[in-house]
């Protein structure tokens, strides 16, 4: 019997969607990247409910990645603004 990747135990642990983090990074830091993070965060639950486990994990990873990028870019922009004034 061929074992499907969805049959593995780790695939049944729902990934975090990082929605709060995505929203926070959108409003506090850099909105364009934060919006991409929000869109990916929203996809996680939808894909998980459709049993598209791997795509849900990718969306979760992307939500975290873009949220972190929004924080980094926003932090750099805030530093530039503070230093110049």
MOWO-V216943 format. One record per backbone hydrogen bond with DSSP energy under -1.0 kcal/mol. CO is the residue of the C=O (numbers start at 1). NH is the residue of the N-H. E is the energy in kcal/mol with one decimal. If there is no record, write none. Layout:
co:CO nh:NH e:E
co:CO nh:NH e:E
//
This chain:
co:4 nh:7 e:-1.7
co:5 nh:8 e:-1.4
co:9 nh:12 e:-1.8
co:10 nh:13 e:-1.2
co:18 nh:22 e:-2.3
co:19 nh:23 e:-2.7
co:20 nh:24 e:-2.7
co:21 nh:25 e:-2.5
co:22 nh:26 e:-1.5
co:23 nh:27 e:-2.2
co:24 nh:28 e:-2.4
co:25 nh:29 e:-1.1
co:30 nh:34 e:-1.9
co:31 nh:35 e:-2.7
co:32 nh:36 e:-1.3
co:33 nh:37 e:-1.9
co:34 nh:38 e:-2.4
co:35 nh:39 e:-2.5
co:36 nh:40 e:-2.0
co:37 nh:41 e:-2.3
co:38 nh:42 e:-2.4
co:39 nh:43 e:-1.3
co:40 nh:44 e:-1.0
co:43 nh:47 e:-2.9
co:44 nh:48 e:-2.4
co:45 nh:49 e:-2.5
co:46 nh:50 e:-1.1
co:47 nh:52 e:-2.7
co:48 nh:51 e:-1.7
co:51 nh:53 e:-1.0
co:52 nh:56 e:-2.0
co:53 nh:57 e:-2.1
co:54 nh:58 e:-2.1
co:55 nh:59 e:-2.4
co:56 nh:60 e:-2.2
co:57 nh:61 e:-2.6
co:58 nh:62 e:-2.5
co:59 nh:63 e:-2.4
co:60 nh:64 e:-2.1
co:61 nh:65 e:-2.6
co:62 nh:66 e:-2.9
co:63 nh:67 e:-1.9
co:64 nh:68 e:-2.5
co:65 nh:69 e:-2.4
co:66 nh:70 e:-2.2
co:67 nh:71 e:-1.9
co:68 nh:72 e:-2.5
co:69 nh:73 e:-3.0
co:70 nh:74 e:-2.5
co:71 nh:75 e:-2.6
co:72 nh:76 e:-2.4
co:73 nh:77 e:-2.5
co:74 nh:78 e:-2.7
co:75 nh:79 e:-2.4
co:76 nh:80 e:-2.3
co:77 nh:81 e:-2.4
co:78 nh:82 e:-2.7
co:79 nh:83 e:-2.7
co:80 nh:84 e:-2.0
//
